[in-house]
């Protein structure tokens, strides 16, 4: 009960924060993005009146001041849940669902895998500090940390192509979401796995480093803690004392850090979306800025804030689960 | 196995004979724990540290062995080696036998059968020794589960409740579900003891179990340990640096120095007939709370040897005033003391070639304790001396707020609640009390010196009400300086000693050559070598660093020095030198001190006057001898009775008042007398008189040179709170 009230309170705080950041983002976008200038480069060149007229019909009237446009935009969201339209006339709401679906499908498996593998390897390497396994795992993590993501993804694509060539048929697809016109059922599933394997593998293998390093470090900080010594003095073996006492304490800061990595993956996955050709949220955001699209840019900002809030609430929830001291405060 | 350190052939032969005898039966038959030739070496970056060197002892069933030594003497490493809790990299050799069964060399798993069931341990820091994320019930039950897998969970819970009740935790059933952070330090140490005795161990090792606790809580915890030992009949190894703590508890004592026992014997042997200069010095270095001491403390100069270097002679030689060339040729073996006085029949052993000549010697004379310094103010009556610091009704209340966005006041913490006292020229006033009583806040309020404070602070004639500009404040700072508790933290590690000492002088605009001259003076004044001024703080020992801190405080020639626990971070032998220095400086320079300290023995030794604080108020104040010899307030009586005295006979027979519970949170400070909730006199009062305590706040009344705030001074103490060990 106490936990629910606590989480409810946090959720309310985040709702206010999302509103504030989104509003501020809208003002920034509306005063710096000028889609009318792009229209001027069209051939035949439309007159400024034509441009203004067509934009007014889309709800993007350039002659209104930022405040009037903000009221109009906010009114649309609050009354009709309408996040506005793009300069090309497309509805933000309509495209949004597709884009989010694509991004979520691309990232969800690798997020879960990185978390599990990273934490597990962190524990494994901490328990074998300075032994060969620890040195190998941790060196790999540091190497991956300094390797830029696009290069890492290209390397995986090259590897997949190499396997395809070696086998002599196309086992893996290195780009794209699915093959058009595939018949449903088993063939569709095989096609899905063939498309899914390469990006998920790449993002997982190059993604767990952060968790591994953090979990190893926090566990090592606690392996020689006084309370682990107390547990051993009771008659627990060293390994029992570490897994029962040190692990839970060391997971507290890792649980908190998850909050800040989940939104980064969802919204900052631009490279992955571009390289594997999955047109998700990340690509859309970059495109929106290129096309001076105020409503899409703001919607993406709002989406990022929501994902961040969800991540933070999840982290809070995880913290309240593992750390009883938080509950009482 | 002969020690590889000893080079003298005759000593080797003697030792070999002894070891053969010992090896035959591995000690007497009823010894529960026999340690023979225990050696522990650690590999470090600088070389192999030989931390424990040939430790031998036998622990008899139900007896208590006290291991006494300063930091780095190897006492904790010895206990960890017995428990098998040292890191794998430690090189351990020798023999540790529990009831004749060898423990050394057992694997982690095999050792786990003994840990917690045969041998249990209580550690020093109760705050970090319990896992923060599990309830105390879970942690106690875990200890039961490990060794009794078949026990039903109902039986385990019943046993846990029984254990918590045994160590004196109120409403144990409900407290099983509490987390460690919901307990105070003293309570957590009780939980640690409950865990340790959960499986009725035969050996209980307590490693400085009360060092981190307040004196009143220390007295409670020592009582609990005592009760736990009686309940389980366990033999106890009590590791401590405090000669007072073991005096009443221990049957035998082992004094360790530089990783090796240097003197062993019964508690009477060690306290009344010490035969090793180090033991002599250690006993003389501790001030006594029960007697007015009119002699200086015994200072032991120098520092213990670095155990990375091979030992070639007596490890204490460099600090020993009796050293001769013979001492440096070989390390003396621990041999029975030969003379008619010893009662123990060979049990009393000392590692000193001169032990035979140390019968009835005065440690003060051997160690050249300085004469008691006499101040020019000592002859002047107090009323005729000028006032250097005066506090009038100083208050510091902190509002307690709740809510995240809109804060509302839900209470007030009265950290300091109406403090008035003065300090005259040449005197030392000490403020004593448990942690949380407002001692440090008082010092901070004095240092703050701001017109907006509640109450008036007058320093050297300058009032805080007039301190509206920086100039007045600067004038005040010149009158008063501070020495801090932790000498290492108080010195900037990147400043040389010269820079440390020059800073206050530069601040006051001294010319360059005057600064240089003054620094040389200061170095000599505090007993440091003037040519060490270009060294960094980390090149000095703890005692020397505190001397630098004192020199910095004295640089601007203040009249008043505020001492915040000046010696509590130092080892006993070093502490004595610093206390002597403070005494000497007060006399020579006519300084006044305001000291905050938790060690009442040090307070008694160094101060002229003492103020006892409880929950932000002074409950008793007066001349130190008067207050300590004839305490009127029940709290002062309890506080003084909580201090263990380094005298086994006295310690065993004296009555002690054991206060119930912890210092209450200043938030729920009760109506009427603050102390009523824990008061041993109040508990024994008839109901009619109790009402007075509960409704009226006792004022501070004067009687001769003593003030106290109690309606029933010298009242009868409640029998439940009085303990005598028969």
HADDOCK unambig.tbl for C-alpha pairs under 7 A between the chains (distance, minus, plus):
assign (segid A and resid 226 and name CA) (segid B and resid 128 and name CA) 5.71 0.50 0.50
assign (segid A and resid 226 and name CA) (segid B and resid 129 and name CA) 4.74 0.50 0.50
assign (segid A and resid 227 and name CA) (segid B and resid 128 and name CA) 6.18 0.50 0.50
assign (segid A and resid 227 and name CA) (segid B and resid 129 and name CA) 4.20 0.50 0.50
assign (segid A and resid 227 and name CA) (segid B and resid 130 and name CA) 4.88 0.50 0.50
assign (segid A and resid 227 and name CA) (segid B and resid 131 and name CA) 5.16 0.50 0.50
assign (segid A and resid 230 and name CA) (segid B and resid 129 and name CA) 6.07 0.50 0.50
assign (segid A and resid 233 and name CA) (segid B and resid 115 and name CA) 5.49 0.50 0.50
assign (segid A and resid 233 and name CA) (segid B and resid 116 and name CA) 5.65 0.50 0.50
assign (segid A and resid 233 and name CA) (segid B and resid 120 and name CA) 6.44 0.50 0.50
assign (segid A and resid 233 and name CA) (segid B and resid 121 and name CA) 6.45 0.50 0.50
assign (segid A and resid 234 and name CA) (segid B and resid 115 and name CA) 5.90 0.50 0.50
assign (segid A and resid 234 and name CA) (segid B and resid 116 and name CA) 4.13 0.50 0.50
assign (segid A and resid 234 and name CA) (segid B and resid 143 and name CA) 5.33 0.50 0.50
assign (segid A and resid 235 and name CA) (segid B and resid 112 and name CA) 4.39 0.50 0.50
assign (segid A and resid 235 and name CA) (segid B and resid 113 and name CA) 6.39 0.50 0.50
assign (segid A and resid 235 and name CA) (segid B and resid 115 and name CA) 4.71 0.50 0.50
assign (segid A and resid 235 and name CA) (segid B and resid 116 and name CA) 5.08 0.50 0.50
assign (segid A and resid 235 and name CA) (segid B and resid 146 and name CA) 6.44 0.50 0.50
assign (segid A and resid 236 and name CA) (segid B and resid 112 and name CA) 6.09 0.50 0.50
assign (segid A and resid 236 and name CA) (segid B and resid 146 and name CA) 6.93 0.50 0.50
assign (segid A and resid 237 and name CA) (segid B and resid 108 and name CA) 6.08 0.50 0.50
assign (segid A and resid 237 and name CA) (segid B and resid 109 and name CA) 5.95 0.50 0.50
assign (segid A and resid 237 and name CA) (segid B and resid 112 and name CA) 6.19 0.50 0.50
assign (segid A and resid 245 and name CA) (segid B and resid 131 and name CA) 6.53 0.50 0.50
assign (segid A and resid 249 and name CA) (segid B and resid 133 and name CA) 6.86 0.50 0.50
assign (segid A and resid 323 and name CA) (segid B and resid 133 and name CA) 5.57 0.50 0.50
assign (segid A and resid 324 and name CA) (segid B and resid 133 and name CA) 5.73 0.50 0.50
